[in-house]
Amino acid sequence: MKAFVIFLVALGFVQVAVAQTADDYRGGWRTDKGEAHTYEFSIRGDKVRGIYCTYCADATTLAFVDGSFGADGIVFVVTHVKANGSSAYQDKATARFDHGKLIVAGSSGAPGGGKFVRTLIKDPRGPDAIPVIVSVLPKGPPVPAVKINRQGAGAPSPRYIQPGPWKSQLTEKDVIGVWLGFGTGAPKQYFIIKKVGNKLRGMVCGTCDNPYTMAALDDFEIQGDTLKFNILHEDWGDGELPTFYKHVTAHVGWNEMRCTTAADHQPPPPPRPGPPGFVPGFSLEGPISVEATAGNEWSEWPPKDTSPPR
């Protein structure tokens, strides 16, 4: 019998199980029907952190993932927070990769909550197209760049003029809330920042039914007039890698958050002179209170006509 098994292996008739890797799990997942549930996992070594939401344009549904990754998948908790940052309740769950889908099972600590099992998918549309090439997981051809900006296809970028003085001493209340940027309609992005215990955490999302457009925001620091945090890219990224941290440095004033970024795998850009009024980076407008976004949801899931198919 032993010799027969060796013979089958030699001929390739015995399938060998392929070990799962963090790349099978990382990034954004959503339910494909029924109730809306979205999870996004950032994995470094065995440490897992990330975000959970239902209708992510409703910032009151944003909660935060912490857990560990191992041979059997992810074991994690989801902490739902009150406006003051204290914990409202926690969900305890596991995530298991199964033939391209993610099976999340656990129990909810919400009033009246109970056990649940959710089947999640990667969005088949991939990331929204942006003006640079984008790399993705699962590995595939890069998403080509498109020539668009807020003024429309091919329009020149306007000269940047600072709106007023930046605040000289930032506090948490200057940055907590919802910030909007990158145009209007489905391509616009929400940057949501919430108080979680004694820290700030958040998420960025573009088209709110497509978890490829989402990433956790973490590692916040306020240093005088400067806000610093990381965008945790996991399954998509602008450039040659889909997984990296993008370091954000920002200043706030007159309802504007002006941000510059640097990826952790790329050298900083060389200094260069700019025209008068030029400040590199991008701007977000806000903050809108988290509570003001309550009720931003759809009557069906996934919603139709919020993002073009690829």
Buried (B, 14 or more C-beta within 10 A) or exposed (E): EEEEEEEEEEEEEEEEEEEBEBBBBBBBBBBEEEEBBBBBBBBBEEEBBBBBBBBBBBBBBBBBBBBEBEEEBBBBBBBBBEEEBEBEBBBEBBBBBEEEEBBBEBEBBEEEEEEBEBBBBBBEBBBBBBEEEBBBBEEEEBBEEEEBBEEEEEEEEEEBEBEEEBBEEBEBEBBBBBBBBBBEEBBBBBBBBBBBEEEBBBBBBBBBBBBBBBBBBBBBEBEEBEBEBBBBBBBBBBBEBBBBBBBBBBBBBEBBBBBBBBBEEEEEEEEEEEEEEEEEBBBBBBBBEBEEBEEBBBEEBBBEEBBEEE
